[in-house]
Amino acid sequence: MPTVAPAAPAGTVRGLVLVVEDESSIADVIRLNLVQAGYGVHIERDGLGALSAVQRLRPAAIVLDVGLPGLDGVEVCRRLRASGDWTPVLFATARDDEVDRIVGLELGADDYITKPFSPRELTARVTSVLRRTHGVAAARPPLTMGTVTVDETERRVFVGDSEVELTATEFELLAFLMRRPGRVYSREQLISEVWGYSAIAGVRTVDVHVAQVRAKLADASPIRTVRGVGYAAEDPSRSGRGRRDG
């Protein structure tokens, strides 16, 4: 049966986190640490239950085990994104295979953590992804580069008049670079600045997210690869550069 953790003291709940984990001992540890950090927690044990809970509860974030019975976590994430649901997703998996990580990120996951993990690290990752989602409170003027416009207040991205759906992490990565046009950042710097923690996530995570942003923005993408260094943002029309620069 699904379980709901006791609510945090009044005024301290930071949002509801849906934890989808079929191993009770792991789910209980995750729940305990998230509640101590001030989050509300709802636990589901399988993929179908997770999809139903997302519809009913509208969680702020989802901690999603990849190896669920029946409908696995990858398929749950795929269905959420296909339906237009962009709730931040943090994958948890016992498999430490780069292909698995890349597939998860390409489906629209915001972050990835491998078992066994520190519950405190997972809590920090949840906090970080929610900061990326809700981190802009004050109104800011839109960022524009070429035909790409980033509205940080509404957290919306447009190419011309067409809106483009980005995950919370993809949005923050694009906005971070566009706030600092022409400045080159290494992958390690981007993990620290955008993801909000040290480079334990691995530099490949940055490459996959950049590739996803470029695929969604097509030739309008302002993200430029600086070989051997990292990434920068510049107007592609001024440089005569398409998105396929490495």
Solvent accessible surface area in square Angstrom, and as a share of the most:
residue,aa,sasa,rsa
1,M,196,0.87
2,P,63,0.40
3,T,47,0.27
4,V,101,0.58
5,A,6,0.05
6,P,103,0.65
7,A,86,0.66
8,A,8,0.06
9,P,100,0.63
10,A,107,0.83
11,G,88,0.84
12,T,64,0.37
13,V,74,0.42
14,R,124,0.45
15,G,20,0.19
16,L,49,0.24
17,V,0,0.00
18,L,1,0.00
19,V,0,0.00
20,V,1,0.00
21,E,3,0.01
22,D,56,0.29
23,E,89,0.40
24,S,62,0.40
25,S,79,0.51
26,I,44,0.22
27,A,0,0.00
28,D,54,0.28
29,V,67,0.38
30,I,2,0.01
31,R,60,0.22
32,L,100,0.50
33,N,28,0.15
34,L,0,0.00
35,V,31,0.18
36,Q,135,0.60
37,A,30,0.23
38,G,8,0.07
39,Y,3,0.01
40,G,11,0.10
41,V,1,0.00
42,H,14,0.06
43,I,0,0.00
44,E,10,0.04
45,R,57,0.21
46,D,58,0.30
47,G,0,0.00
48,L,118,0.59
49,G,18,0.18
50,A,1,0.00
51,L,33,0.16
52,S,50,0.32
53,A,0,0.00
54,V,2,0.01
55,Q,122,0.54
56,R,139,0.51
57,L,64,0.32
58,R,156,0.57
59,P,9,0.05
60,A,27,0.21
61,A,2,0.02
62,I,2,0.01
63,V,2,0.01
64,L,0,0.00
65,D,7,0.04
66,V,3,0.02
67,G,53,0.51
68,L,10,0.05
69,P,72,0.46
70,G,82,0.79
71,L,30,0.15
72,D,55,0.28
73,G,0,0.00
74,V,38,0.22
75,E,42,0.19
76,V,1,0.00
77,C,0,0.00
78,R,105,0.38
79,R,98,0.36
80,L,8,0.04
81,R,21,0.08
82,A,79,0.61
83,S,83,0.54
84,G,49,0.47
85,D,20,0.11
86,W,64,0.22
87,T,20,0.12
88,P,7,0.05
89,V,0,0.00
90,L,2,0.01
91,F,0,0.00
92,A,2,0.01
93,T,2,0.01
94,A,80,0.62
95,R,118,0.43
96,D,104,0.54
97,D,66,0.34
98,E,80,0.36
99,V,100,0.58
100,D,37,0.19
101,R,60,0.22
102,I,28,0.14
103,V,62,0.36
104,G,0,0.00
105,L,4,0.02
106,E,88,0.40
107,L,44,0.22
108,G,3,0.03
109,A,1,0.01
110,D,0,0.00
111,D,2,0.01
112,Y,17,0.06
113,I,6,0.03
114,T,37,0.22
115,K,31,0.13
116,P,139,0.88
117,F,36,0.15
118,S,53,0.34
119,P,40,0.25
120,R,198,0.72
121,E,50,0.22
122,L,1,0.01
123,T,16,0.09
124,A,54,0.42
125,R,9,0.03
126,V,1,0.01
127,T,44,0.26
128,S,8,0.05
129,V,1,0.01
130,L,16,0.08
131,R,106,0.39
132,R,0,0.00
133,T,24,0.14
134,H,123,0.55
135,G,48,0.46
136,V,28,0.16
137,A,103,0.80
138,A,73,0.56
139,A,87,0.68
140,R,108,0.40
141,P,108,0.68
142,P,81,0.51
143,L,34,0.17
144,T,90,0.53
145,M,18,0.08
146,G,32,0.31
147,T,82,0.48
148,V,0,0.00
149,T,39,0.22
150,V,0,0.00
151,D,31,0.16
152,E,2,0.01
153,T,57,0.33
154,E,107,0.48
155,R,57,0.21
156,R,103,0.38
157,V,3,0.02
158,F,45,0.19
159,V,39,0.23
160,G,46,0.45
161,D,147,0.76
162,S,71,0.46
163,E,79,0.35
164,V,25,0.15
165,E,94,0.42
166,L,19,0.09
167,T,1,0.01
168,A,11,0.08
169,T,0,0.00
170,E,1,0.01
171,F,8,0.03
172,E,17,0.08
173,L,0,0.00
174,L,0,0.00
175,A,0,0.00
176,F,11,0.05
177,L,1,0.00
178,M,8,0.03
179,R,66,0.24
180,R,79,0.29
181,P,90,0.56
182,G,43,0.41
183,R,142,0.52
184,V,51,0.30
185,Y,9,0.03
186,S,28,0.18
187,R,55,0.20
188,E,90,0.40
189,Q,84,0.37
190,L,0,0.00
191,I,0,0.00
192,S,58,0.37
193,E,93,0.42
194,V,1,0.00
195,W,0,0.00
196,G,41,0.40
197,Y,36,0.14
198,S,70,0.45
199,A,44,0.34
200,I,112,0.57
201,A,19,0.15
202,G,30,0.29
203,V,60,0.35
204,R,105,0.38
205,T,12,0.07
206,V,0,0.00
207,D,28,0.15
208,V,4,0.03
209,H,2,0.01
210,V,1,0.01
211,A,53,0.41
212,Q,31,0.14
213,V,0,0.00
214,R,18,0.06
215,A,62,0.48
216,K,62,0.26
217,L,3,0.02
218,A,50,0.38
219,D,97,0.50
220,A,16,0.12
221,S,0,0.00
222,P,0,0.00
223,I,0,0.00
224,R,63,0.23
225,T,18,0.10
226,V,32,0.19
227,R,179,0.65
228,G,85,0.82
229,V,76,0.44
230,G,0,0.00
231,Y,10,0.04
232,A,0,0.00
233,A,0,0.00
234,E,41,0.18
235,D,25,0.13
236,P,12,0.08
237,S,90,0.58
238,R,213,0.78
239,S,58,0.37
240,G,73,0.70
241,R,33,0.12
242,G,37,0.35
243,R,51,0.19
244,R,193,0.70
245,D,32,0.16
246,G,57,0.55
